[in-house]
Amino acid sequence: MKFRFRTLPILSFTILLLLQAVDAWALQPHGGGEGFYIHQMAHVFFMGTLTYLYLHTRRSQDPDSRGWRYLRLFCILLFFWNLMAFIGHESAVHLSADDFSDLGTWHEHLLSPLDALKFTYFVAKMDHFLTVPALLALFFSLRSFYLVAREETKP
């Protein structure tokens, strides 16, 4: 009964917050050139960070451990996602509004003919083929670390 008493206010508060939700505007265009440059620099910085994490875990941790292998796979996949996003952002700058139909809607499409720039942009938009496996690798890595830690704490 004591457990239920503590969760009821938290659950009620959470439901109240969800009912008050408004648009988050998570996808915002960057204002001016400086927003674009900062965003691109963030991709480069993130790639450098992932490279460091990959090399550090390869040098200092048990290379045969399943958790560390999954973490290194996560770093590799997310590195290539950053590279793909960087190239995709750059290619989007060189495309014009005439290259799209229904621009700014959920039904936006590239118009033919498909040249190298449009193909690069199209492939870069498929970034979820890297992010989903990367996040799965991170999940399996953390799960493996948890299971190892749980085994170590058992008497």
Secondary structure, DSSP 4 states (H G I P E B T S, - for coil): -HHHHHHHHHHHHHHHHHHT------S-PPPHHHHHHHHHHHHHHHHHHHHHHHHHHHHHS-TT-HHHHHHHHHHHHHHHHHHHHHHHHHHHHT--GGGEESTTSTT-EEPSS--HHHHHHHHHTTTHHHHHHHHHHHHHHHHHHHHHHHHHH--
